[in-house]
Amino acid sequence: MLKKKVYSGFTLIELMVVITIIGAIIGVIIAGVNEARNKAKISAITSSMKEFQKLLELEFSETGSYRNLQYSGASPFYAWIPNTPCSSSFAGVYADKAREVCEVIVNNSSPSQWGSGWRFYSGNGVDIDKKYSIAASLPNGQFLCIGSSGTSDKTPSQTAYWVGTGCYSNP
C-alpha cells in the first residue's frame, strides 16, 4: 500500500491571494491616513487664520491701521509671504504672535499654484491701512481667504482667488 504524502502549509496561489488582499487593505489605510492628515492641516490653517484675523482686529483697534500686520515685501499690495520670512514680515505690538501664527499657517499649507514659495498672504488690492485680506493655500488645492469685511471663502482656483469673498480685490 502506498502512503499518500500529506502537505501542510499553503500553496503558492493561496499565498499570492493573501498578499494581494493585505496590499489592498494597506492601500485603503494609507489613503485614509493621507486624507485625515490633509483635513487636520486644513483645520490647523483655518484656526490659525482666524487667530491672525483677531490679531489684525486688535492691531486696528489700537493703531487705527492694519499695516503693521500686513506683509511689506516688494509691494504693499502684493504680499504673498514666502516659506521662511515669517520672522521678518510683521511689525508692531502683535508682531511676535503674528510670526508664530504665520509659521503654523506656512508649515501646514501647500505650495500655491504660483509656485512653491508662496503659502500665506497678508495684504489687499484696495487699502492696506483700512482693509485686510489674508489667504492661505490649502493642501486640497483651494485657497482660504478672510477679509476685513468679516467674510471668508474657500476659492477653488487661482483666478477665483483675486475676486473671491474676503480675497485680494474683495476684502
C-alpha positions in Angstrom: 0.0 0.0 0.0 1.3 3.4 -1.0 1.4 6.1 1.5 -0.1 9.4 0.5 2.1 12.4 1.2 0.3 15.0 3.3 1.4 18.5 2.7 0.9 21.1 5.4 1.1 24.7 4.5 -0.2 27.0 1.8 0.1 26.7 -2.0 1.8 29.5 -3.9 -1.6 30.7 -5.2 -3.0 30.9 -1.7 0.0 33.0 -0.6 -0.4 35.3 -3.5 -4.1 35.9 -2.8 -3.3 36.7 0.8 -0.5 39.1 -0.1 -2.8 40.8 -2.7 -5.6 41.2 -0.1 -3.1 42.6 2.5 -1.8 45.0 -0.1 -5.3 46.3 -0.9 -6.0 46.8 2.8 -2.8 48.7 3.2 -3.6 50.9 0.2 -7.0 51.8 1.7 -5.5 52.6 5.1 -2.8 54.8 3.6 -5.3 56.7 1.5 -7.5 57.3 4.6 -4.5 58.4 6.7 -3.5 60.9 3.9 -7.0 62.3 3.8 -7.1 62.6 7.6 -3.7 64.4 7.5 -4.9 66.9 4.9 -8.1 67.5 6.9 -6.0 68.1 10.0 -3.8 70.6 8.1 -6.8 72.4 6.8 -8.3 72.6 10.3 -5.0 74.0 11.7 -4.8 76.6 8.9 -8.4 77.7 9.3 -7.9 78.0 13.1 -4.7 79.9 12.6 -6.2 82.2 10.0 -9.0 83.1 12.4 -6.4 83.8 15.1 -4.5 86.0 12.7 -7.7 87.8 11.9 -8.2 88.6 15.6 -4.6 89.9 15.8 -5.4 92.2 12.8 -8.5 93.5 14.6 -6.6 94.1 17.8 -3.9 96.0 15.9 -6.6 98.1 14.2 -8.4 98.9 17.5 -5.1 100.2 19.0 -3.5 101.9 16.0 -6.3 102.6 13.5 -4.4 100.7 10.8 -3.8 97.1 9.7 -0.5 98.0 8.1 1.8 96.5 10.8 0.5 93.0 10.3 0.3 93.1 6.5 3.5 91.9 4.9 5.5 94.7 3.5 7.6 92.9 0.9 8.3 94.2 -2.6 4.9 95.9 -2.8 2.4 96.7 0.0 -0.4 95.4 -2.2 1.3 92.2 -3.4 2.1 90.3 -0.2 2.5 86.6 -0.6 4.8 85.5 2.2 7.5 83.1 1.1 8.2 79.9 3.0 10.6 81.4 5.6 10.2 85.2 6.2 7.5 85.0 8.9 10.4 86.0 11.1 10.7 89.4 9.5 7.3 90.1 8.0 5.5 92.0 10.7 5.8 95.0 13.0 4.0 96.5 16.0 2.8 95.2 19.3 1.4 91.9 17.9 4.3 91.1 15.6 5.7 88.2 17.7 2.3 86.5 17.9 1.7 87.2 14.2 5.0 85.5 13.4 4.0 82.4 15.4 0.7 82.1 13.7 2.3 82.7 10.3 4.7 79.8 10.9 1.8 77.5 11.7 0.0 78.5 8.5 3.1 78.2 6.4 4.1 74.9 7.8 0.6 73.4 7.2 -0.2 74.9 3.8 0.7 73.6 0.4 2.6 75.5 -2.3 0.2 77.8 -4.2 -0.5 77.5 -7.8 2.0 80.3 -8.4 5.0 78.3 -7.2 6.4 76.5 -4.2 7.4 79.6 -2.3 4.0 81.2 -1.7 1.8 79.8 1.0 0.4 82.7 3.0 -0.8 86.1 2.1 -1.5 89.2 4.1 -2.4 92.4 2.2 -5.0 93.5 -0.3 -5.5 95.4 -3.5 -7.7 98.1 -2.0 -6.3 99.9 1.0 -3.6 98.4 3.3 -4.3 100.7 6.2 -8.1 100.3 6.4 -8.7 96.9 4.9 -7.0 93.5 5.0 -7.2 90.2 3.2 -5.4 87.1 4.5 -5.2 84.0 2.4 -3.5 80.6 2.5 -3.0 77.8 0.0 -4.7 74.7 1.3 -3.5 71.1 0.8 -6.6 70.3 -1.3 -5.7 73.0 -3.9 -8.1 75.6 -2.7 -7.4 79.0 -1.1 -8.9 80.1 2.2 -9.5 83.9 2.2 -10.6 86.0 5.1 -11.2 89.7 4.7 -11.7 92.8 6.8 -15.4 92.8 6.0 -15.7 89.7 8.1 -16.3 87.5 5.1 -14.4 84.4 4.2 -14.4 82.0 1.3 -12.6 78.8 0.1 -11.9 79.6 -3.5 -11.2 76.7 -5.9 -8.7 78.3 -8.2 -6.1 80.9 -8.8 -8.5 83.1 -10.8 -11.2 83.0 -8.1 -8.6 84.0 -5.5 -8.4 87.5 -6.9 -12.1 88.3 -6.6 -13.4 85.7 -4.1 -15.2 86.9 -0.9 -12.5 88.1 1.6 -9.8 87.8 -1.0 -7.4 90.3 -2.6 -9.8 92.6 -4.5 -12.8 91.9 -2.2 -11.5 92.1 1.4 
